[in-house]
């Protein structure tokens, strides 16, 4: 059973419907014609090119993505001074003449960055100037200043603020530093101080842990383990040997020697308590003797 629509379309509406649909179908074609091909280099909302690739910064040479060369050190400047020295000797140390004065002075034992900067300031020398460009008198003045830092600096900046012999403050550099260190260790060993004893034994001196770090000599754990295994093997051998041989017989008494009561008691088995040799109790004759008495 089919039901008819409530408002059937009239014949005039049916004729007007296809006419209204035709221009709607032509609209997208006209819109496509208006849109031309995208130009190269045009960017979208996201900032990307029309081709889909992102814009890469151009480096040197006009090539995209070419950055500065990596892994290459800057070439050192070639000195123009005809009297330039490539090796400068100060306090028994050979220094690189192409380094800055403050950095080159750190090659001397006992001189750090702070001490080098202070020495340059006292000597009125540019800390960034190559030490090879400095004239010979200036270098000698720097060496003199390094040797007399104890008179111009406070004690807390020195590496040997108290001398145990004279009570003076020193700042040792170069070979003097090794000599002073060796003398201090020998003095502590001689007076048998705690630090001296630790130096003698080759152990850590400043209270560090030695359970896991700083262990010297053979490993104690390995030696203990080997000793335990050897003792266990020896015990097993003794038990096996004793079971195979059986109980050892008693040694015979010497001829003419009387056996002691303890030895006789061990040799003869003890009779059971309350019974004599005939199986009767030993207490009965004692009662009869009491009655006779």
C-alpha positions as CSV (number, residue, x, y, z in Angstrom):
1,X,0.0,0.0,0.0
2,X,1.6,3.3,-1.1
3,X,0.7,6.7,0.2
4,X,0.7,9.8,-1.9
5,X,2.6,12.9,-0.8
6,X,0.7,15.5,1.0
7,X,1.8,18.4,-1.3
8,X,2.6,17.0,-4.7
9,X,4.8,19.3,-6.8
10,X,3.0,21.1,-9.6
11,X,4.0,20.8,-13.2
12,X,5.3,24.4,-13.3
13,X,7.7,23.7,-10.4
14,X,9.1,20.6,-12.1
15,X,9.9,22.7,-15.2
16,X,11.7,25.4,-13.1
17,X,13.8,22.9,-11.1
18,X,16.2,21.8,-13.9
19,X,16.6,25.4,-15.0
20,X,17.7,26.3,-11.5
21,X,20.2,23.5,-11.3
22,X,22.1,24.3,-14.5
23,X,23.8,27.5,-13.3
24,X,24.8,25.8,-10.0
25,X,26.7,23.2,-11.9
26,X,28.6,25.8,-13.9
27,X,29.7,27.8,-10.9
28,X,32.7,25.6,-9.9
29,X,34.0,25.6,-13.4
30,X,34.1,29.4,-13.5
31,X,35.8,29.5,-10.1
32,X,38.5,27.1,-11.3
33,X,39.2,29.3,-14.3
34,X,39.7,32.3,-12.1
35,X,42.3,30.5,-9.9
36,X,45.6,30.4,-11.7
37,X,48.6,28.3,-10.9
38,X,50.4,29.2,-7.7
39,X,53.6,31.2,-8.3
40,X,56.9,29.8,-7.1
41,X,58.1,31.3,-3.9
42,X,54.7,32.1,-2.7
43,X,54.2,31.3,1.0
44,X,51.1,29.9,2.7
45,X,49.7,30.8,6.1
46,X,52.2,28.5,7.9
47,X,55.2,30.3,6.3
48,X,56.0,27.4,4.0
49,X,56.6,27.7,0.2
50,X,54.1,26.6,-2.3
51,X,56.3,23.6,-3.3
52,X,55.9,22.3,0.3
53,X,59.5,22.9,1.4
54,X,60.4,25.3,4.2
55,X,62.7,28.2,3.6
56,X,66.3,27.3,4.7
57,X,68.7,30.1,5.6
58,X,71.5,30.6,3.1
59,X,75.0,30.5,4.4
60,X,78.3,31.6,2.8
61,X,78.6,30.9,-0.9
62,X,74.8,31.3,-1.5
63,X,74.1,27.6,-0.8
64,X,71.1,26.8,1.3
65,X,71.8,25.3,4.7
66,X,75.6,25.8,4.5
67,X,76.8,26.8,8.0
68,X,80.2,27.7,9.3
69,X,82.8,24.9,9.0
70,X,82.9,22.7,12.1
71,X,85.9,21.0,13.7
72,X,88.5,23.5,12.4
73,X,90.6,25.6,14.7
74,X,91.2,29.2,14.1
75,X,94.6,29.9,12.6
76,X,97.0,31.7,14.9
77,X,98.0,35.1,13.8
78,X,101.5,35.4,12.3
79,X,103.6,37.8,14.4
80,X,105.0,40.8,12.6
81,X,107.7,41.5,15.2
82,X,111.1,40.5,13.9
83,X,112.2,39.9,17.6
84,X,109.3,37.6,18.3
85,X,110.2,34.6,20.4
86,X,108.3,31.4,20.0
87,X,109.6,29.9,23.3
88,X,109.9,32.0,26.5
89,X,111.6,30.5,29.6
90,X,110.4,31.7,33.0
91,X,111.1,30.0,36.3
92,X,112.5,26.9,34.7
93,X,109.5,26.4,32.4
94,X,109.3,26.8,28.6
95,X,106.2,28.8,27.7
96,X,104.5,29.1,24.3
97,X,105.3,32.5,22.9
98,X,102.0,32.6,20.8
99,X,99.8,32.4,23.8
100,X,98.4,35.4,25.8
101,X,100.6,36.5,28.6
102,X,98.1,35.6,31.4
103,X,97.4,32.1,29.9
104,X,101.1,31.4,29.2
105,X,102.1,32.1,32.8
106,X,99.8,29.3,34.0
107,X,102.4,26.9,32.5
108,X,104.6,27.6,35.5
109,X,104.0,25.2,38.4
110,X,102.3,27.1,41.3
111,X,100.8,29.8,39.1
112,X,97.1,29.8,38.3
113,X,94.9,32.2,36.3
114,X,94.4,34.5,39.3
115,X,98.1,34.7,40.1
116,X,98.9,35.3,36.5
117,X,96.4,38.1,36.2
118,X,97.8,39.7,39.4
119,X,101.4,39.4,38.1
120,X,100.4,41.1,34.8
121,X,98.6,43.9,36.7
122,X,101.6,44.5,39.0
123,X,104.1,44.5,36.0
124,X,101.8,46.8,34.0
125,X,101.6,44.2,31.1
126,X,98.7,43.7,28.9
127,X,97.3,40.2,29.8
128,X,96.1,39.6,26.2
129,X,99.4,40.4,24.5
130,X,101.3,37.5,23.2
131,X,104.2,36.7,25.6
132,X,106.6,36.3,22.7
133,X,106.2,40.0,21.8
134,X,107.4,41.1,25.2
135,X,110.9,42.4,25.4
136,X,113.5,40.6,27.5
137,X,113.5,43.2,30.4
138,X,109.8,42.9,30.7
139,X,110.0,39.1,30.9
140,X,112.7,39.3,33.6
141,X,110.5,41.8,35.5
142,X,107.6,39.3,35.4
143,X,109.9,36.5,36.7
144,X,111.0,38.8,39.6
145,X,107.4,39.6,40.5
146,X,106.5,35.9,40.5
147,X,109.3,35.2,42.9
148,X,108.2,38.0,45.3
149,X,104.5,37.4,45.4
150,X,104.6,36.6,49.1
151,X,105.6,40.2,49.9
152,X,102.8,41.8,47.9
153,X,99.8,39.5,48.4
154,X,97.8,38.4,51.5
155,X,98.7,35.0,53.1
156,X,95.3,33.5,52.0
157,X,96.4,33.7,48.4
158,X,99.7,31.9,48.9
159,X,100.3,28.2,48.6
160,X,102.6,28.0,51.7
161,X,101.2,30.6,54.1
162,X,103.2,29.3,57.2
163,X,106.7,28.1,57.3
164,X,107.2,25.6,60.1
165,X,110.8,26.6,60.6
166,X,110.8,30.4,60.4
167,X,107.1,31.1,60.5
168,X,107.2,33.2,57.3
169,X,104.8,33.1,54.4
170,X,106.0,31.8,51.0
171,X,104.6,31.2,47.5
172,X,106.7,28.5,46.0
173,X,106.8,28.2,42.2
174,X,108.7,25.9,39.8
175,X,111.1,23.4,41.3
176,X,110.8,25.0,44.7
177,X,107.2,23.7,44.9
178,X,108.3,20.1,44.6
179,X,111.1,20.5,47.1
180,X,108.9,22.2,49.7
181,X,106.2,19.5,49.3
182,X,108.7,16.7,49.8
183,X,110.2,18.4,52.9
184,X,106.7,18.8,54.5
185,X,105.9,15.1,53.9
186,X,109.3,13.9,55.4
187,X,108.8,16.2,58.4
188,X,105.3,14.6,59.1
189,X,106.8,11.1,58.8
190,X,109.6,12.0,61.2
191,X,107.3,13.3,63.9
192,X,105.0,10.3,63.4
193,X,101.9,12.3,63.0
194,X,98.7,10.8,61.6
195,X,99.2,12.3,58.2
196,X,102.8,11.1,58.2
197,X,101.8,7.5,59.0
198,X,99.2,7.5,56.3
199,X,101.8,8.8,53.8
200,X,104.1,5.9,54.9
201,X,101.4,3.3,54.3
202,X,100.3,4.8,51.0
203,X,96.8,5.4,52.2
204,X,94.5,8.4,51.8
205,X,95.4,11.2,54.1
206,X,92.3,13.5,54.4
207,X,89.8,11.2,55.9
208,X,88.4,9.7,52.7
209,X,86.7,6.3,52.7
210,X,88.9,3.3,51.8
211,X,86.3,0.5,51.9
212,X,85.6,0.7,48.2
213,X,88.1,3.4,46.8
214,X,91.8,3.8,47.4
215,X,92.4,0.1,48.2
216,X,96.1,-0.8,47.9
217,X,97.9,-4.2,47.9
218,X,96.2,-7.5,47.2
219,X,92.4,-7.7,47.5
220,X,91.6,-8.8,51.0
221,X,88.3,-10.4,50.0
222,X,90.1,-12.8,47.5
223,X,92.7,-13.8,50.1
224,X,90.0,-14.5,52.7
225,X,88.0,-16.6,50.3
226,X,91.0,-18.7,49.3
227,X,91.9,-19.3,53.0
228,X,88.4,-20.4,53.8
229,X,88.3,-22.9,50.8
230,X,91.7,-24.3,51.8
231,X,90.6,-24.8,55.5
232,X,87.3,-26.5,54.4
233,X,89.2,-28.9,52.0
234,X,91.7,-29.8,54.8
235,X,88.8,-30.6,57.2
236,X,87.2,-32.9,54.7
237,X,90.4,-34.8,54.1
238,X,90.9,-35.3,57.9
239,X,87.3,-36.6,58.3
240,X,87.7,-39.0,55.4
241,X,91.1,-40.3,56.7
242,X,89.8,-40.9,60.2
243,X,86.7,-42.8,59.0
244,X,88.8,-45.1,56.8
245,X,91.4,-46.0,59.5
246,X,88.9,-46.6,62.3
247,X,89.4,-46.1,66.1
248,X,93.0,-46.2,67.2
249,X,93.9,-49.0,69.7
250,X,95.1,-48.0,73.1
251,X,98.9,-48.2,73.6
252,X,100.0,-51.2,75.8
253,X,101.3,-50.4,79.3
254,X,105.0,-50.7,79.9
255,X,106.3,-53.9,81.6
256,X,106.8,-53.6,85.4
257,X,104.8,-50.4,85.6
258,X,101.7,-50.4,87.8
259,X,98.5,-49.1,86.1
260,X,96.9,-46.2,87.7
261,X,93.4,-46.5,89.1
262,X,92.0,-44.2,86.3
263,X,93.7,-46.3,83.7
264,X,92.3,-49.6,85.2
265,X,88.8,-48.1,85.4
266,X,88.9,-47.2,81.7
267,X,90.4,-50.6,80.7
268,X,87.8,-52.8,82.5
269,X,84.1,-52.2,81.7
270,X,82.1,-51.0,84.7
271,X,79.7,-53.6,86.2
272,X,76.0,-52.6,86.1
273,X,74.9,-50.8,89.3
274,X,73.3,-53.0,92.0
275,X,74.6,-56.4,90.7
276,X,77.7,-58.4,91.4
277,X,79.6,-61.0,89.5
278,X,76.9,-63.7,90.0
279,X,74.1,-61.5,89.0
280,X,72.9,-60.9,92.5
281,X,72.7,-57.6,94.1
282,X,75.7,-56.5,96.0
283,X,73.8,-54.8,98.8
284,X,72.4,-58.1,100.3
285,X,75.6,-59.3,101.9
286,X,76.2,-56.0,103.5
287,X,72.9,-56.2,105.3
288,X,73.7,-59.7,106.7
289,X,77.0,-58.5,108.0
290,X,75.3,-55.7,109.9
291,X,73.0,-58.2,111.6
292,X,75.9,-60.5,112.7
293,X,77.7,-57.5,114.1
